[in-house]
Amino acid sequence: MYWSWASGYRHFVMNFAVEDDGNGNGGDGYLHIGSLDCGPADGKALEDRDACGFVNTPTVALTGINLATDTVSIDLIRAVANLDFISPIYDTTTFEVIGEGPGVECHSSPGQPDCALIFSNFGLDISTGQANSASNSVFSIK
């Protein structure tokens, strides 16, 4: 999927609701893993370069798999493992952080607090975008 505002591509997208925290406050979850630095902000991805600066594409190495009979599964619990489910609340005009509340926020940015753990769960290095299939705990064979 093309990611127009980031001049890149999304490889994994999961949007979800975060349940009420007991005080009547619920939130949203955004888990978007994708390639960044793929082109100019006002242009098209890979229009002016051969590759993205941060590929951020998880790799999976599953042994003993028979694609005719086995199923590759995504463990969503492992995808969000160790998160605190608290995310920043932004002023809708200035986009400055004005508090925090229930939620998960990762749009593949190293500056977003949830991305480091999510990237680690998917076997991705948050600072380089490089993948390590041995560290990817999200995918398995069923």
Phi, psi and omega in degrees: 000135177286139183244081193302316185286347179248004182049052181205202183225141176265135180251334180216125180229128173218115174251138184205169177262141174259125186298161177309136180276010181097349179246018181082012181250119173249177181206185180246152175241132179231111178242099182238112176254124181200167179284142180236169179056050181258355181175178180291152182301329182257012181236196180260151178299137179061020177286324184241014180203164183273337184212160176284151178291323178233105186288317175050040178253111179300143173248152183230131175236104180246125181262151177072025182266139173243106185296344178282334185235336182267159178240131173274127182242155176249122180269101184294331177295319177290329179298325182250015181303138175074006176282153177265355178059033173238129180227164180294150170251129185253145169294129185290343179266311186263346184061022174276148178289126180241003180167197177212157181197182181301133178162173174223135182220113173211110175247039178067021180260128177302337181279348179275130189300328183278342185296322183301313179292317180297314178300317179301317180298326179271004179074030180249142175275119185295331184272339182241338184082003181284145182258146175227105185298330180293336180267356182279109182261003188274328185258143178206175177260135176244000000 
